[in-house]
Amino acid sequence: MSKVIPSVTGLPLLRALEPLWIAALGAQVMLGGALLLPGMIRLIGRGGATETVEWATYMAALFVFPPAVWILGWAVPRIAGSAVAGTLKRLLVSLVVLEFSAYAVLRANPSLVAAAFAGGIATTALVLARDRSRAVQPVTVALSIACATAAWMAGGALVYWQNALSWLTASPLTAVVLAASVLIIGFTLRSWVRDESKVGGAIRVLDLIPVAFLAVFSFRTFPVVEHYHWGFFIGPIEQLRQGGTLLWDTPSQYGFLSILIPALLPGSAWQSFWFFQSLVYAIVACLMYVSIRRLSPGIAGAITALLITLVTLFFRPRSEALLLPAQMTPAAGPFRFIWCFVMLAFLVSSHLKAGEGTRRFVLVGTAIWVAAMLWSAETAIYVTAMWFPALLVHTLQAVRRDSLPVAGTILAFVRIAAYQAAAAVVAGILVLAAYRLAGAPGPDLTGHFEYVLLYSRGGFGALPIDPTGTIWYLIIAFLIVSTILGLHARKNPRDSRLIVWAAAWGLVWAISSYFTGRSHPVNLVAIIPVLVYAMMACMRLRPFAASPHARSVMAASILPLLAMPLTLTAGHKAFGAEIARRQLAPARFHDQVPVLDPELESLLIEAGANPGDAFVLASDGRLMLESWSNGDMTTHSWLPKPFEIIGSLPEERRAVYLDRNARSFAQPGWLIQSKVLTAHGGDHLLRFVDSTRTEKRRLESERWIVRQLDSAGNP
């Protein structure tokens, strides 16, 4: 393969900048969206709200950015000539350089100076690690420092609770961890720059030790329970075990198979979900370790793979003092994204085993896609954004390789599309047949997708994006993958690695919706493992193999994106204590569940209630009933729990679930009502209760009302 980036010896600086045009174009699309879209939206009579602009900019990354890359990379050279295209590319990069320079002057940010210093140190080390037979190119060093500076600024934004420079220098421990992180990752990337790593091959025996450690660490038992976040999984699991029907009277905010599988496992709902989530963590941890390990054959590669997997996958820094285990928030971890990891791992493996043929590629890839479709609606979107671009590139390359005529080309695409549609239809028929064989109504397909619409179209839980915050880590990762894909596609459209890189690009774009929908900085931290995995999958296939200059620039850009998440957790003051936490025996797992408010428990006992009864908690809508003081757990309800799982839905959908539950769970039960009822839809709940059930008994305390209710349908 000829060099993607030409030798820069004796060439002007602007000519050397030219290969950065894809990243520059992407940056302009993002910036242009933020600046121009509000006015354009208002021009057509809309309000131009912040959330609308953010989603419009996000969609521009799909519908504007790729066509613009094609126009400048393919159309312009053919229409106006390579010289004109080259000039436009250099002007585009120059514009971004000027914009960044203006930002640096106007902000006068000390963190920018520190980022430039860090970029210079790390880049110098990487460049000096070159093959000794090659001369150092000053322009390569300059480009690497410039890209590394931007990446260090993006990485520093992950310290969202205060200024990154202040946090990094406040503690000697943090500063030492940062230096050690840069050193160990630098050694790993040194091997990658020198192309010493092996793309394929078996994992060494010694690698079984860190893999085993990560697998065991995945099954930690304490602290992993956060009552509110676990409630959205435990509630549906318990309702299924009570006789409910998933996606009929039992809503599920986080999926279908993701709830059904742990519901079928033994043990309490808490124990079965813990085990299943731990298994998912173990799978993803092993995939991450192997992918990062491939960057370097030495001990530095093993240490880098172990540390980055450990800190990004298992911990979530929330503030200077708070470091939470990721298992506490299942919806923000591998439980949500596992099929993204599996799909990308399959595509990489398929590339390395290219001789296995098209049939296996389509069959296995489609099976993974169908599994993701059934897992959850959001996972379906992420994996579709990976699989369809990969399948498109694979089919295009097969058509070109076989020199098919136009009719044959059309037939090939129709056949592939029909295969995907047939797989989806068959999966749907099997699910429907399973429901019918079980004698259950449903399923209600609206229930599978409504929460995706709630957070995207409905704007539920939306937060504005800080344009100078963590978003830049996401943008830099997106631009790195875009550059790898775009430059290699331009150079050699037949390159089989494009299949993997197209999937990685689709993954990074799709996973960005998780942050766009609710732009809290911790949501960006939660998807770092996915972003890192996508970048490592791209690097593993040796992009820019013929250009050490490009590899140096790429390594300098990626080093901060790995070093800062590592420092963020390993340099946190609570990291040592969290690693050394004493674990609970699985039999005592319930000890983590909070205990009932003593005032409420006394009221329930006085009313004659016991843990085996059915309860509905109407409070702030977020919580299920806690553990009783004697350790007993309440598992039965006569409505979906926690109430927020339906309270957040539009009233018409909430009414559907209330009516279905009245038929499915008509037995007597208890309503526990806070005197300060703040649950969204709480008034709707009380009206429904009063219209369908008779109150047999009522007791009140200072803060609580306990109502014993007759069977549904006996008002």
Secondary structure, 3 states (H helix, E strand, C coil): CCCCCCCCCCCCHHHHHHHHHHHHHHHHHHHHHHHHHHHHHHHCCCCCCHHHHHHHHHHHHHHCHHHHHHHHHHHHHHHCCHHHHHHHHHHHHHHHHHHHHHHHHHHCCHHHHHHHHHHHHHHHHHHHCCCCCCCCCHHHHHHHHHHHHHHHHHHHCCCCCCCHHHHHHHCHHHHHHHHHHHHHHHHHHHHHHCCCCCCCCCCCHHHHHHHHHHHHHCCCCCCCCCHHHHHHHHHHHHHHHCCCCECCCECCCCCCHHHHHHHHCCCCHHHHHHHHHHHHHHHHHHHHHHHHHCCCCCHHHHHHHHHHHHHHHHEEECCCCCEEEHHHCHHHCHHHHHHHHHHHHHHHHHHHCHHHCHHHHHHHHHHHHHHHHHHCHHHHHHHHHHHHHHHHHHHHHHHHHCCCCHHHHHHHHHHHHHHHHHHHHHHHHHHHHHHHHCCCCCCCCHHHHHHHHHHHCCCCCCCCCCCCCCHHHHHHHHHHHHHHHHHHHHHCCCCCCHHHHHHHHHHHHHHHHHHHHCCCHHHHHHCHHHHHHHHHHHHHCCCCCCCHHHHHHHHHHHHHHHHHHHHHHHCCCCHHHHHCCCCCCHHHHHHHCCECCHHHHHHHHHHCCCCCCEEEEECCCCCCCCECCCCCCCCECCCCCCCHHHHCCCHHHHHHHHHHHHHHCCCCEEEEEECCCCCCCHHHHHHHHHHHCCEEEEEECCCEEEEEECCCCCC
